[in-house]
Each structure stands twice: as C-alpha cells, then as structure tokens.
Amino acid sequence: MTMKTYVTYEGQNVVDLALQLYGDPLAFFTLLDDNLHLSLEEIIPAGTEVLYNEAKIETKKRPLVEYFKNRLPNAIIIKTGSE
C-alpha cells in the first residue's frame, strides 16, 4: 500500500479532501475507513494529519488530483451541511 499523509487547511471537510486527494467526492468512504478520527459531519481542524492511499487514485482522475495539488492552499473548499 502507498499511504501518504496530508495536512489539512482551515475549513476543510471529508468530502473536500476526497475530491482533492482522490479526484472523487464519493471517496470520502475510503478516507473515513483509513482515518477513524475523521467525521463526515464535522469540519476538520487545520493541521490534522489525514492518511490517503495514492494507489487508489483512478488513472482517469489523476489530472484532477494534480490540479488540486498545484492549487493548494488555495484549493476550492466544498461546503456541506447547513453552515
């Protein structure tokens, strides 16, 4: 397995990270499985370490993942919930 560590920025949530790290917002299931300290309902505190598996990034989604890597820390943050 090719696990990497990502450190979060202010205002990020699991769906946002799934899009940035896997190129798919539905990959939040994978993030939650690999990071038991995360919650779907909560904003993740800035500086939180999140594990992700580069081997799980689908080939067709790699350009989107690279796009976000090049835009951080100014990436798009997806808002969920009623906030």
C-alpha positions in Angstrom: 0.0 0.0 0.0 1.2 3.5 -0.8 -0.1 5.6 2.1 0.7 9.3 2.2 0.0 11.9 4.8 -1.9 15.1 4.0 -2.1 18.0 6.5 -5.4 19.9 6.4 -6.1 23.6 6.0 -8.8 25.6 7.8 -12.4 24.9 6.7 -11.8 21.5 5.0 -14.1 18.6 5.4 -14.0 14.9 4.4 -15.9 15.5 1.1 -13.5 18.3 0.2 -10.5 16.1 0.9 -11.9 13.2 -1.1 -12.2 15.4 -4.1 -8.7 16.8 -3.6 -6.9 13.6 -2.8 -8.8 11.0 -4.9 -10.5 13.2 -7.6 -13.8 11.9 -6.4 -16.0 13.4 -3.7 -17.5 9.9 -3.1 -14.1 8.7 -1.9 -15.0 10.1 1.5 -15.9 6.5 2.4 -12.2 5.5 1.8 -11.0 8.4 3.9 -13.3 7.6 6.7 -12.2 3.9 6.6 -8.5 4.9 6.7 -8.9 7.7 9.3 -11.1 6.7 12.2 -10.6 10.2 13.8 -12.5 11.9 10.9 -16.2 12.5 10.8 -18.5 13.2 7.8 -20.5 15.8 9.9 -17.6 17.9 11.1 -15.1 20.4 9.7 -11.6 19.0 10.2 -9.3 21.2 12.3 -6.4 22.8 10.4 -3.2 20.9 10.9 -5.0 17.5 11.1 -3.0 14.6 9.6 -5.0 12.5 7.1 -3.8 9.3 5.6 -4.7 8.5 2.0 -3.6 5.8 -0.5 -2.2 7.0 -3.8 -2.6 3.6 -5.3 -6.4 4.0 -5.0 -6.5 7.1 -7.3 -8.1 6.1 -10.5 -6.0 6.8 -13.6 -8.7 8.9 -15.3 -8.9 11.1 -12.1 -5.2 11.8 -11.7 -5.3 15.1 -13.7 -7.9 16.4 -11.3 -5.8 15.4 -8.3 -2.8 17.1 -9.8 -4.8 20.2 -10.4 -5.7 20.4 -6.7 -2.1 19.7 -5.6 -0.9 22.7 -7.7 -3.6 25.0 -6.2 -3.1 24.3 -2.5 -3.5 26.0 -0.2 -6.0 28.0 -2.4 -8.0 24.9 -3.4 -11.8 25.0 -3.6 -13.4 24.1 -0.4 -16.7 22.3 -0.7 -19.2 23.3 2.0 -21.6 20.7 3.3 -24.4 20.9 5.8 -26.3 24.0 6.8 -23.4 26.3 7.8 
